[in-house]
Amino acid sequence: MSILLSRPRGQWPQLSDKDFAVLGGARIAYIKMARSEEVAFISPDAPFLAPGHRVFVLHAADGTPILVTNSREAAMANAASEKLETVSLH
């Protein structure tokens, strides 16, 4: 697959969750900050968390939540221990 890099911002091809997962395979993950009260919407299997706290969620490339923690460093350490490369989302 080739992507022309001279396209103006906003005109890049959009990847679906499935396409992104295939691109990264099982090696790519990302971390998103969330509010503790949002965790139940992110993963119905997550335990109840007291509202009003900032948490960090490690997601697989396809968006599947892997881990919820109270620090970005802990999410990065878990990704490293699972041999996942974390990427930045913009």
ABEGO torsion letter per residue (X at the ends): XBBBAABBBGABBBBBAAAAAAAAEAABBBBBBBBAAAAAAABAABBBBBBGBBBBBBBBAAGBBABBBABAAAAAAAAAAAGBBBBBBX
